[in-house]
Amino acid sequence: MTKKTRLLVILLSVVMTFALSFTGCKVPDAPQDDSADTETETNAGIDYMALVNKESSLPDGWEEALQITTITNSVGDEVKTESKAYDAYCALKEEVEKDLEGYEGGEVKLELDSAYRSVAEQQKIWDDFMEKYGEEYTTTHVAVPGYSEHQTGLALDLYFTIDGNDVYENEDLVQYTDIWEVIHARLAEHGFILRYLPGKKDITGYAYEPWHIRYLDDPTVAKEIMDKNITFEEYLGKISSHAATVDYGTSELYTQEEMDAAITEFKKEFENWLGCELHSVKYAGDECNSEENIAWLNSLGEGKDYTQVIEFITDFHSPTEAELLEGTAWEADKEYTDYQWWLAREDGGAWELVSMGYE
């Protein structure tokens, strides 16, 4: 779900939750309870490792057990977040802003765009999109009520201000890769992960969103996920049935980890093909790493000195919506097979997508 859908949300009363309302990261004064069981009771029923995606629904009783903190952000929107996740966000915010002191564009302040949404709020978004865009578009871009990670209160969408100016819209936020690098580097130590990685849409169901983070309440697990550059689904071993199948074949040249790195690279390009569904990926074989192919990709690489080549063969399906076909060579609603992706790397370098298409 993108940020722009916030305009469609009607803020509803949250029933059976405990809410604190304030602006900023300072929690208001409250009576202190020294009981050793306070934290356990406050978060009873919340599994911070719960998977909620297009195939895994919100656990039963979640909303009744959820403890909510409510704030007002820099654009005047009310944002609700699971309370422990909010505390972790405040610590993240403090460190990120310190890391970004002296940023050439001006003072950077981290902000919350959205977090918790009730089932009723998600239903409102779904209904509005169905009425405006139809079923196919809606099922592609909006989570079914009960299957949105935002309903956990543990998914946070971030934005920031620079020198007092809000950088809020998606198309503007993605331009600040340097700021996102600083933010992402700090996530794991506070128990967060980057939820929707580039090149992983067929696994998560969503394209890359640098602003969408997820609280796990376990820095060790978060660090493992971030260091391995894997999705939450991959860590839990719960890959979507819609994820592309991968045939690694047999190779004496490349490990599965090296192949996965190459696959992720070409998937980043594929995710730009709106409405296309990737079905299968197959390693083309060690014989593709020939002197002839290395020379060919070097001729395309503009000064590159590639020493290794890898090829994958894929099958995918084109969209049915006419507007998604504009500017493409695809026919509507067609299965394309044996589409080729050629990648290469220099000694000690990362894989780069050099060529794609049919011979």
C-alpha positions as CSV (number, residue, x, y, z in Angstrom):
1,M,0.0,0.0,0.0
2,T,1.4,3.4,-1.0
3,K,1.3,6.6,1.0
4,K,-1.1,8.3,-1.4
5,T,-4.0,6.0,-0.2
6,R,-3.9,7.9,3.1
7,L,-6.2,10.5,1.4
8,L,-8.8,7.8,1.1
9,V,-8.7,6.8,4.8
10,I,-11.4,7.9,7.2
11,L,-10.0,8.0,10.7
12,L,-12.3,5.8,12.8
13,S,-12.5,5.3,16.5
14,V,-10.3,2.4,17.7
15,V,-12.4,0.2,19.9
16,M,-10.9,-1.8,22.8
17,T,-7.4,-0.3,22.5
18,F,-5.4,1.9,24.8
19,A,-4.3,5.1,23.1
20,L,-1.9,7.9,24.1
21,S,-2.2,11.1,22.0
22,F,0.7,13.5,21.7
23,T,3.1,15.1,19.2
24,G,6.7,14.0,18.9
25,C,8.6,11.2,20.6
26,K,8.4,12.2,24.2
27,V,5.9,10.1,26.1
28,P,3.8,12.1,28.6
29,D,4.1,11.5,32.3
30,A,2.2,8.6,33.6
31,P,2.0,6.6,36.9
32,Q,4.9,4.1,37.2
33,D,4.2,0.5,37.8
34,D,7.2,-1.4,39.2
35,S,5.5,-4.8,38.7
36,A,7.8,-7.3,36.9
37,D,4.9,-8.5,34.8
38,T,3.9,-5.1,33.5
39,E,5.5,-5.4,30.1
40,T,4.2,-9.0,29.6
41,E,0.7,-8.0,30.5
42,T,0.8,-4.8,28.3
43,N,1.8,-6.8,25.2
44,A,-0.1,-10.0,26.0
45,G,-1.3,-11.7,22.8
46,I,1.1,-9.8,20.5
47,D,3.4,-12.0,18.5
48,Y,6.1,-9.7,17.1
49,M,7.2,-12.4,14.6
50,A,3.7,-12.8,13.1
51,L,3.6,-12.9,9.3
52,V,0.8,-10.9,7.7
53,N,0.9,-10.7,3.9
54,K,-1.4,-11.4,1.0
55,E,-1.7,-15.1,2.0
56,S,-1.4,-14.9,5.8
57,S,-4.1,-13.0,7.7
58,L,-4.0,-11.0,10.9
59,P,-4.1,-13.4,13.9
60,D,-7.3,-13.8,15.8
61,G,-7.7,-11.4,18.7
62,W,-4.9,-9.1,17.6
63,E,-6.8,-5.8,17.6
64,E,-8.3,-6.5,21.1
65,A,-4.8,-7.1,22.5
66,L,-3.1,-4.2,20.7
67,Q,-1.7,-1.4,22.7
68,I,-1.6,1.9,20.7
69,T,0.3,5.1,20.9
70,T,-1.1,8.0,18.9
71,I,0.8,11.0,17.7
72,T,0.4,13.9,15.3
73,N,3.0,14.2,12.5
74,S,4.5,17.3,10.8
75,V,1.7,17.5,8.2
76,G,-1.0,17.3,10.9
77,D,-2.1,13.7,10.4
78,E,-2.9,11.5,13.4
79,V,-0.7,8.3,13.3
80,K,-1.3,5.2,15.5
81,T,1.5,2.8,16.2
82,E,1.9,-0.3,18.5
83,S,3.4,1.2,21.6
84,K,6.6,-0.9,21.8
85,A,7.3,-0.4,18.1
86,Y,6.8,3.3,18.6
87,D,9.4,3.4,21.4
88,A,11.8,1.7,19.1
89,Y,11.0,4.1,16.3
90,C,11.8,7.0,18.7
91,A,15.3,5.6,19.4
92,L,15.8,5.0,15.7
93,K,14.7,8.6,14.9
94,E,17.2,10.0,17.5
95,E,20.1,8.1,16.1
96,V,19.3,8.7,12.4
97,E,18.9,12.5,12.9
98,K,22.2,12.5,14.7
99,D,23.9,10.6,11.9
100,L,22.5,13.1,9.4
101,E,23.7,16.2,11.2
102,G,25.4,18.4,8.7
103,Y,23.5,17.0,5.7
104,E,24.1,19.4,2.8
105,G,20.4,20.0,2.2
106,G,19.7,21.1,5.7
107,E,18.5,19.6,9.0
108,V,16.8,16.2,8.5
109,K,14.0,15.1,10.8
110,L,12.4,11.6,10.5
111,E,8.6,11.4,10.6
112,L,5.9,8.8,10.7
113,D,3.5,8.8,7.8
114,S,1.3,5.9,8.7
115,A,1.4,2.7,10.8
116,Y,-1.7,1.1,12.4
117,R,-4.9,0.8,10.4
118,S,-8.0,-1.0,11.6
119,V,-9.7,-3.7,9.6
120,A,-12.5,-1.2,9.1
121,E,-10.1,1.4,7.7
122,Q,-8.5,-1.1,5.4
123,Q,-12.0,-2.1,4.2
124,K,-12.8,1.5,3.3
125,I,-9.6,1.7,1.2
126,W,-10.5,-1.5,-0.5
127,D,-14.0,-0.4,-1.3
128,D,-12.9,3.0,-2.6
129,F,-10.3,1.4,-4.9
130,M,-12.8,-1.2,-6.2
131,E,-15.3,1.5,-7.1
132,K,-12.6,3.7,-8.8
133,Y,-10.3,1.3,-10.4
134,G,-11.9,-2.1,-10.6
135,E,-11.0,-5.6,-9.3
136,E,-7.8,-6.3,-11.2
137,Y,-6.0,-3.0,-10.2
138,T,-7.3,-3.2,-6.7
139,T,-6.1,-6.7,-6.0
140,T,-2.7,-5.8,-7.4
141,H,-2.2,-2.6,-5.3
142,V,-4.3,-3.0,-2.1
143,A,-4.2,-5.6,0.6
144,V,-7.4,-7.4,1.3
145,P,-8.9,-6.4,4.7
146,G,-7.4,-8.7,7.3
147,Y,-4.3,-9.3,5.2
148,S,-2.6,-5.9,5.5
149,E,0.6,-5.7,7.6
150,H,-0.4,-2.2,8.7
151,Q,-3.2,-3.8,10.7
152,T,-0.6,-5.2,13.1
153,G,0.6,-1.7,14.1
154,L,4.1,-3.0,13.6
155,A,4.5,-1.7,10.0
156,L,5.6,1.9,9.8
157,D,5.8,4.1,6.8
158,L,8.4,6.8,7.1
159,Y,9.0,10.2,5.5
160,F,11.2,13.1,6.5
161,T,11.6,16.8,6.5
162,I,14.7,18.7,5.2
163,D,15.3,22.1,6.5
164,G,11.7,22.3,7.7
165,N,10.2,21.2,4.3
166,D,8.2,18.0,4.2
167,V,9.5,15.4,1.7
168,Y,6.3,13.3,1.6
169,E,5.2,12.0,-1.8
170,N,6.6,8.6,-3.0
171,E,8.1,10.0,-6.2
172,D,10.1,12.6,-4.1
173,L,11.1,10.2,-1.3
174,V,12.8,7.7,-3.7
175,Q,15.2,10.4,-4.9
176,Y,16.9,10.6,-1.5
177,T,18.9,7.3,-1.7
178,D,21.6,8.8,0.5
179,I,19.2,9.4,3.4
180,W,17.6,6.0,3.0
181,E,21.0,4.4,3.3
182,V,21.5,6.0,6.6
183,I,18.1,5.0,7.9
184,H,18.3,1.4,6.7
185,A,21.8,1.0,8.3
186,R,20.2,1.7,11.7
187,L,17.1,-0.4,11.4
188,A,18.3,-3.8,12.7
189,E,19.8,-2.5,16.0
190,H,16.4,-1.3,17.0
191,G,14.5,-4.5,15.9
192,F,13.3,-3.2,12.5
193,I,13.7,-4.7,9.0
194,L,13.2,-3.2,5.6
195,R,10.0,-5.1,4.6
196,Y,9.8,-4.8,0.8
197,L,13.2,-5.3,-0.8
198,P,14.1,-4.5,-4.4
199,G,13.8,-7.5,-6.7
200,K,11.6,-9.4,-4.3
201,K,8.1,-8.5,-5.4
202,D,7.2,-12.0,-6.4
203,I,7.9,-13.1,-2.8
204,T,6.4,-10.2,-0.8
205,G,3.7,-9.2,-3.3
206,Y,4.9,-5.6,-3.2
207,A,7.6,-3.6,-5.1
208,Y,10.5,-1.9,-3.3
209,E,9.4,0.6,-0.7
210,P,12.3,2.3,1.1
211,W,9.9,3.9,3.6
212,H,8.1,0.7,4.8
213,I,9.8,-0.9,7.8
214,R,8.6,-3.7,10.1
215,Y,9.2,-4.1,13.9
216,L,10.2,-7.6,15.1
217,D,11.3,-6.8,18.7
218,D,14.5,-8.8,18.2
219,P,17.6,-7.0,17.0
220,T,19.5,-10.3,16.5
221,V,16.8,-11.7,14.1
222,A,16.5,-8.3,12.4
223,K,20.2,-8.1,11.8
224,E,20.3,-11.6,10.3
225,I,17.5,-10.7,7.9
226,M,19.1,-7.4,6.9
227,D,22.6,-8.8,6.6
228,K,21.4,-11.6,4.3
229,N,19.3,-9.3,2.3
230,I,16.3,-11.6,2.5
231,T,12.6,-11.1,3.0
232,F,10.7,-11.9,6.2
233,E,9.0,-14.7,4.2
234,E,12.3,-16.2,3.3
235,Y,13.5,-16.0,6.9
236,L,10.4,-17.8,8.1
237,G,10.5,-20.3,5.3
238,K,7.0,-19.3,4.2
239,I,7.4,-18.4,0.5
240,S,4.2,-17.3,-1.3
241,S,2.6,-19.8,-3.7
242,H,2.7,-16.9,-6.2
243,A,6.5,-16.6,-5.9
244,A,8.5,-17.5,-9.0
245,T,9.9,-21.0,-9.0
246,V,13.7,-21.1,-9.3
247,D,15.6,-24.0,-11.0
248,Y,19.3,-23.6,-10.0
249,G,20.4,-26.6,-12.1
250,T,23.9,-27.7,-11.4
251,S,26.9,-25.5,-11.5
252,E,30.6,-25.8,-10.8
253,L,31.1,-22.1,-11.2
254,Y,28.5,-20.4,-9.0
255,T,27.0,-21.1,-5.6
256,Q,23.2,-20.7,-5.0
257,E,24.0,-17.5,-3.1
258,E,25.8,-16.0,-6.1
259,M,22.9,-17.0,-8.4
260,D,20.4,-15.4,-6.0
261,A,22.4,-12.2,-6.1
262,A,22.2,-12.2,-9.9
263,I,18.5,-13.1,-9.9
264,T,17.7,-10.2,-7.5
265,E,19.4,-7.8,-10.0
266,F,17.3,-8.7,-13.0
267,K,14.2,-8.8,-10.9
268,K,14.7,-5.1,-10.1
269,E,14.2,-4.5,-13.8
270,F,11.3,-6.8,-14.0
271,E,9.4,-5.0,-11.3
272,N,9.2,-2.0,-13.5
273,W,7.1,-4.0,-15.9
274,L,3.8,-3.1,-14.3
275,G,1.2,-5.9,-14.2
276,C,3.6,-8.6,-15.4
277,E,3.8,-11.8,-13.3
278,L,7.1,-13.7,-13.1
279,H,6.4,-17.4,-13.0
280,S,9.7,-19.3,-13.3
281,V,13.5,-18.7,-13.4
282,K,16.0,-21.3,-14.7
283,Y,19.8,-21.2,-14.7
284,A,21.0,-21.6,-18.3
285,G,24.1,-23.5,-17.5
286,D,27.9,-23.0,-17.0
287,E,28.5,-23.1,-20.7
288,C,27.1,-19.6,-21.0
289,N,30.3,-18.3,-19.3
290,S,32.2,-18.6,-22.5
291,E,34.9,-16.3,-23.8
292,E,32.6,-15.4,-26.7
293,N,29.8,-14.3,-24.3
294,I,32.2,-12.5,-22.0
295,A,33.5,-10.5,-25.0
296,W,30.0,-9.8,-26.2
297,L,28.9,-8.4,-22.9
298,N,32.1,-6.4,-22.6
299,S,31.3,-4.9,-25.9
300,L,27.9,-3.7,-24.5
301,G,29.4,-2.6,-21.1
302,E,31.0,0.7,-22.2
303,G,34.5,0.3,-20.7
304,K,33.7,-2.6,-18.4
305,D,36.1,-5.5,-17.9
306,Y,33.8,-8.3,-17.2
307,T,35.3,-11.6,-16.3
308,Q,32.2,-13.8,-15.7
309,V,28.8,-14.1,-17.3
310,I,25.6,-15.7,-16.1
311,E,22.3,-16.3,-18.0
312,F,18.8,-17.0,-16.8
313,I,15.7,-18.1,-18.7
314,T,12.3,-16.9,-17.4
315,D,8.6,-17.4,-18.1
316,F,6.2,-14.5,-17.3
317,H,2.6,-13.4,-18.0
318,S,1.6,-10.0,-19.4
319,P,-1.2,-7.9,-17.9
320,T,-4.7,-7.6,-19.2
321,E,-5.2,-3.9,-18.4
322,A,-4.6,-1.8,-21.6
323,E,-3.1,1.1,-19.7
324,L,-0.4,-1.2,-18.3
325,L,0.6,-2.3,-21.9
326,E,1.2,1.2,-23.2
327,G,4.8,1.6,-24.3
328,T,5.6,-2.1,-24.1
329,A,6.0,-4.8,-26.7
330,W,3.7,-7.2,-24.8
331,E,0.4,-8.6,-26.0
332,A,-2.4,-8.6,-23.4
333,D,-2.9,-11.7,-21.2
334,K,-0.2,-13.8,-22.7
335,E,2.4,-16.2,-21.3
336,Y,5.9,-15.4,-22.5
337,T,8.4,-18.2,-22.2
338,D,12.2,-18.5,-22.5
339,Y,12.9,-14.8,-22.0
340,Q,16.6,-14.3,-21.5
341,W,18.5,-12.3,-18.9
342,W,22.3,-11.8,-19.2
343,L,24.4,-10.5,-16.3
344,A,28.1,-10.0,-15.9
345,R,30.6,-9.0,-13.2
346,E,34.2,-7.8,-13.0
347,D,36.7,-9.4,-10.6
348,G,35.4,-8.8,-7.1
349,G,32.4,-6.9,-8.3
350,A,28.6,-7.3,-8.1
351,W,26.4,-8.7,-10.9
352,E,25.2,-6.1,-13.4
353,L,22.3,-6.6,-15.8
354,V,23.7,-6.1,-19.3
355,S,21.3,-7.5,-21.8
356,M,17.8,-9.1,-21.9
357,G,15.3,-10.3,-24.5
358,Y,15.1,-13.0,-27.2
359,E,17.9,-14.0,-29.4
